[in-house]
Amino acid sequence: MKKYFWLFALTAIICSCAETQDEKATPLMSDIESLYGSGQYKQTLDSIMSLRKNYPEAIESRKRALKIWQNASLKMAQQDIARTDSALQATLKAISSTGNIGKRNMLGVKRDSLKARYEAMCGVVRMIHYRQSMK
């Protein structure tokens, strides 16, 4: 019985010295935070996907990464809204200044497409804000 106790104790000591998944994920989390801080949101999301794939048991790192994921997604959506709004305003100006009916019709199609994209991205932003407020 005594030798089993020592075997169990030795096994426990060896296992406790092993590096946890969160400790292994620390360098990647550092990269994720620096990418987010520098405004490289697409690379941030790609790195978070890598973290999820390579360290599925790094619970604390994944919790921190989820917050960064939401913030990076929000920033990307906001940037997309700004670009879409600028293109929409330029298209509206072009529609009002052109006299050619064929060109006006094509610009009208482009306007409708940009409006749909704008509304969809606004919905994405609302959903992200809703999910962030739930926590």
Secondary structure, 3 states (H helix, E strand, C coil): CHHHHHHHHHHHHHHHCCCCHHHHHHHHHHHHHHHHHCCCHHHHHHHHHHHHHHCCCCHHHHHHHHHHHHHHHHHHHHHHHHHHHHHHHHHHHHHHHCCCHHHHHHHHHHHHHHHHHHHHHHHHHHHHHHHHHCC
